[in-house]
Amino acid sequence: MNLMNKVIFVPAILAALLFSCKKDATDIAIGTIKVDINGNAFTFSLQAKASTLPVTGGYGIQIQGYYRNGSTTNLSFSIVRPSAISTGTYTENAAGNPLVLMTHCTEVFTPCVIQAKAYGSTSNPVTVTITEITGSSVKGTFKGELQVSTGTTEVLSNGVFHVSF
């Protein structure tokens, strides 16, 4: 192999190794909910967990976490539907089934003074994708638009979660 071939071959091998080792977007530590809100990164890793919701004639799951110790700032989302919650994509506005709700509560001097909720956005609806669910944990991605109590909106993007039940 001449020098020119080596110069091309070595970077090609390094590039292949780097791209083959790329992690999946949901490969985060258990007990973590991460999201960009209006372009700013937030991690809700305190008491981040999933729980089943009591639903008459159906199934429900809620995922929530807090932003920092001693704060009521949190992010919570839930999915409720007539059949069992499994892997797949769940979007608000999907004819009411599944029911997808999301709330982001921000503390400013007093608990939850600013509250943003899913409101049925047609251009950027709240969407939760469950990529893995077991009896002990659930992981996936999410995005969407929430309406703030002040009338403005929050855009959530690049959301990932991995929490235990």
C-alpha positions in Angstrom: 0.0 0.0 0.0 1.6 3.3 -1.0 1.6 6.4 1.1 -1.4 8.0 -0.7 -3.6 5.0 -0.1 -2.6 5.0 3.6 -3.5 8.7 3.9 -7.0 8.0 2.5 -7.4 4.6 4.3 -6.6 5.7 7.9 -9.2 8.6 8.1 -11.8 6.4 6.4 -11.3 3.7 9.1 -11.4 6.3 11.9 -14.7 7.8 10.5 -16.3 4.4 10.3 -15.4 3.6 13.9 -16.7 7.0 15.2 -20.0 6.6 13.4 -20.5 3.0 14.3 -20.1 3.8 18.0 -22.8 6.6 18.0 -25.2 6.3 20.8 -29.0 6.2 20.4 -30.6 9.5 21.4 -32.4 7.7 24.3 -29.2 6.2 25.7 -29.2 8.3 28.9 -28.9 7.4 32.5 -32.1 6.0 34.1 -33.8 8.6 36.2 -33.3 11.3 33.6 -35.7 13.6 31.5 -33.9 16.0 29.2 -35.4 18.6 26.9 -34.7 21.9 25.2 -37.3 24.5 26.1 -37.3 27.4 23.7 -33.7 26.4 22.8 -32.4 26.2 26.4 -31.4 22.8 27.8 -33.1 21.5 30.9 -32.7 18.3 32.9 -35.4 17.1 35.2 -33.5 14.3 37.1 -34.7 14.7 40.6 -37.4 12.2 41.5 -37.7 11.4 37.8 -40.0 8.4 37.5 -42.9 6.7 35.8 -46.1 5.6 37.4 -49.2 3.8 36.2 -52.4 5.8 36.4 -55.7 4.3 37.6 -57.9 4.5 34.5 -61.4 3.1 34.4 -61.7 0.9 31.3 -58.2 1.7 30.1 -54.5 2.2 30.8 -52.4 5.2 31.7 -48.8 6.1 32.4 -47.3 9.3 33.8 -43.7 10.4 33.6 -42.4 13.3 35.7 -39.3 14.8 37.2 -38.1 17.9 39.1 -35.5 20.4 37.9 -33.5 20.9 41.1 -33.5 20.2 44.8 -36.0 22.2 46.8 -37.8 23.5 43.7 -41.3 22.8 42.5 -40.2 23.4 38.9 -41.2 20.2 37.1 -42.1 18.5 33.8 -44.9 16.0 33.7 -46.6 14.1 30.8 -49.1 11.3 30.6 -50.7 9.0 28.1 -54.1 7.5 28.6 -55.8 5.1 26.2 -58.2 2.2 26.1 -55.5 -0.4 25.4 -52.2 -1.2 27.1 -49.4 1.4 26.8 -46.7 -0.1 24.6 -43.9 1.0 22.3 -45.1 3.5 19.7 -45.8 7.2 19.1 -48.6 8.9 21.0 -49.8 12.4 19.8 -52.2 14.8 21.3 -55.3 15.7 19.2 -55.5 12.1 17.9 -59.3 12.0 18.2 -59.1 11.8 22.0 -57.5 8.3 22.1 -54.8 8.3 23.2 -55.1 11.3 25.5 -51.7 12.9 25.7 -51.2 15.6 28.3 -48.0 17.6 29.3 -47.4 20.2 31.9 -44.3 22.3 32.6 -44.5 24.1 35.9 -42.0 26.8 36.8 -41.4 28.2 40.3 -40.7 31.9 40.6 -40.7 32.9 44.3 -43.8 30.7 44.8 -44.6 27.2 43.7 -45.7 26.8 40.1 -46.4 30.4 39.4 -45.9 29.9 35.6 -47.6 26.9 34.2 -47.4 25.7 30.6 -49.8 23.0 29.3 -50.5 21.1 26.1 -53.3 23.0 24.4 -54.0 21.1 21.2 -51.4 22.8 18.9 -52.1 21.7 15.4 -48.7 22.8 14.0 -46.5 21.2 16.8 -48.7 18.9 18.9 -47.2 17.2 22.0 -45.8 13.9 20.7 -44.3 11.1 23.0 -42.6 8.1 21.4 -42.0 5.2 23.7 -39.0 3.2 22.4 -38.8 0.7 25.2 -41.1 -0.3 28.1 -40.6 -3.1 30.6 -42.1 -3.8 34.0 -39.4 -1.7 35.6 -38.6 1.2 33.2 -39.7 3.2 30.2 -37.7 5.2 27.7 -38.3 7.3 24.7 -38.5 10.8 23.1 -40.9 13.7 23.1 -41.5 17.1 21.6 -44.3 19.7 21.2 -45.7 23.1 22.0 -47.2 24.2 25.3 -49.2 27.2 26.1 -48.1 29.3 29.1 -50.6 30.8 31.5 -49.4 34.3 30.2 -50.6 33.5 26.7 -47.2 32.8 25.2 -45.9 29.4 24.1 -43.0 27.1 24.9 -41.5 24.9 22.3 -40.1 21.6 23.6 -37.6 19.8 21.3 -35.0 17.1 21.6 -36.8 15.6 24.6 -35.6 12.2 25.9 -36.5 10.2 29.0 -35.4 7.0 30.7 -37.1 6.5 34.0 -38.1 3.6 36.3 -41.5 2.7 37.6 
